[in-house]
């Protein structure tokens, strides 16, 4: 019947929407993780620079 076809079409659209939302959420999470990893790497670089600079200072 037409009503069953309409329901099937609505469920199909809902499934596509949920799939797209899941893809978007995964992409967002990936960007957040990459950003966190980059910030961590930068902090480690700064830490190494500071450590080297303190080691190179003449001891009094």
GROMACS elastic network, one bead per residue, 0.5 to 0.9 nm:
[ bonds ]
;  ai    aj funct       b0    kb
    1     4     6  0.53691   500
    1     5     6  0.64233   500
    1     6     6  0.87580   500
    2     5     6  0.50339   500
    2     6     6  0.61216   500
    2     7     6  0.86026   500
    3     6     6  0.50313   500
    3     7     6  0.61642   500
    3     8     6  0.85976   500
    4     7     6  0.50323   500
    4     8     6  0.60921   500
    4     9     6  0.85176   500
    5     8     6  0.50732   500
    5     9     6  0.60880   500
    5    10     6  0.85429   500
    6     9     6  0.50812   500
    6    10     6  0.60964   500
    6    11     6  0.85941   500
    7    10     6  0.50516   500
    7    11     6  0.61328   500
    7    12     6  0.85054   500
    8    11     6  0.51221   500
    8    12     6  0.60692   500
    8    13     6  0.86236   500
    9    13     6  0.61887   500
    9    14     6  0.85499   500
   10    13     6  0.51309   500
   10    14     6  0.61068   500
   10    15     6  0.85877   500
   11    15     6  0.60709   500
   11    16     6  0.85835   500
   12    15     6  0.51123   500
   12    16     6  0.62625   500
   12    17     6  0.86340   500
   13    16     6  0.50757   500
   13    17     6  0.61217   500
   13    18     6  0.86239   500
   14    17     6  0.50395   500
   14    18     6  0.61541   500
   14    19     6  0.85515   500
   15    18     6  0.51360   500
   15    19     6  0.60980   500
   15    20     6  0.85847   500
   16    19     6  0.50769   500
   16    20     6  0.61657   500
   16    21     6  0.85999   500
   17    20     6  0.51219   500
   17    21     6  0.61588   500
   17    22     6  0.86284   500
   18    22     6  0.61631   500
   18    23     6  0.86497   500
   19    22     6  0.50900   500
   19    23     6  0.62837   500
   19    24     6  0.86720   500
   20    23     6  0.50277   500
   20    24     6  0.61427   500
   20    25     6  0.85690   500
   21    24     6  0.50195   500
   21    25     6  0.60886   500
   21    26     6  0.86038   500
   22    25     6  0.50593   500
   22    26     6  0.61861   500
   22    27     6  0.86071   500
   23    26     6  0.51723   500
   23    27     6  0.62116   500
   23    28     6  0.86414   500
   24    27     6  0.50847   500
   24    28     6  0.61241   500
   24    29     6  0.85891   500
   25    28     6  0.50687   500
   25    29     6  0.61339   500
   25    30     6  0.85693   500
   26    29     6  0.50990   500
   26    30     6  0.61329   500
   26    31     6  0.86967   500
   27    30     6  0.50737   500
   27    31     6  0.63127   500
   27    32     6  0.87471   500
   28    31     6  0.51791   500
   28    32     6  0.63033   500
   28    33     6  0.87192   500
   29    32     6  0.50870   500
   29    33     6  0.61810   500
   29    34     6  0.86043   500
   30    33     6  0.51534   500
   30    34     6  0.61465   500
   30    35     6  0.85616   500
   31    34     6  0.51146   500
   31    35     6  0.61005   500
   31    36     6  0.86044   500
   32    35     6  0.50930   500
   32    36     6  0.61736   500
   32    37     6  0.86144   500
   33    36     6  0.50681   500
   33    37     6  0.61046   500
   33    38     6  0.85415   500
   34    37     6  0.50839   500
   34    38     6  0.61170   500
   34    39     6  0.86478   500
   35    38     6  0.50924   500
   35    39     6  0.62176   500
   35    40     6  0.85861   500
   36    39     6  0.51323   500
   36    40     6  0.61070   500
   36    41     6  0.86009   500
   37    40     6  0.50552   500
   37    41     6  0.61657   500
   37    42     6  0.86426   500
   38    41     6  0.50918   500
   38    42     6  0.62330   500
   38    43     6  0.86783   500
   39    42     6  0.50476   500
   39    43     6  0.61852   500
   39    44     6  0.86169   500
   40    43     6  0.50832   500
   40    44     6  0.61928   500
   40    45     6  0.86155   500
   41    44     6  0.50707   500
   41    45     6  0.61768   500
   41    46     6  0.86903   500
   42    45     6  0.50002   500
   42    46     6  0.62493   500
   42    47     6  0.85513   500
   43    46     6  0.50803   500
   43    47     6  0.60696   500
   43    48     6  0.86213   500
   44    48     6  0.61423   500
   44    49     6  0.85871   500
   45    48     6  0.51640   500
   45    49     6  0.62338   500
   45    50     6  0.86595   500
   46    49     6  0.50563   500
   46    50     6  0.61313   500
   46    51     6  0.84819   500
   47    50     6  0.51594   500
   47    51     6  0.60478   500
   47    52     6  0.85898   500
   48    52     6  0.60859   500
   48    53     6  0.85272   500
   49    52     6  0.51726   500
   49    53     6  0.61294   500
   49    54     6  0.86755   500
   50    53     6  0.50782   500
   50    54     6  0.62137   500
   50    55     6  0.85903   500
   51    54     6  0.52851   500
   51    55     6  0.62199   500
   51    56     6  0.86929   500
   52    55     6  0.50533   500
   52    56     6  0.61213   500
   52    57     6  0.87827   500
   53    56     6  0.51724   500
   53    57     6  0.64239   500
   54    57     6  0.54160   500
   54    58     6  0.87103   500
   55    58     6  0.80003   500
   55    59     6  0.88680   500
   56    59     6  0.87497   500
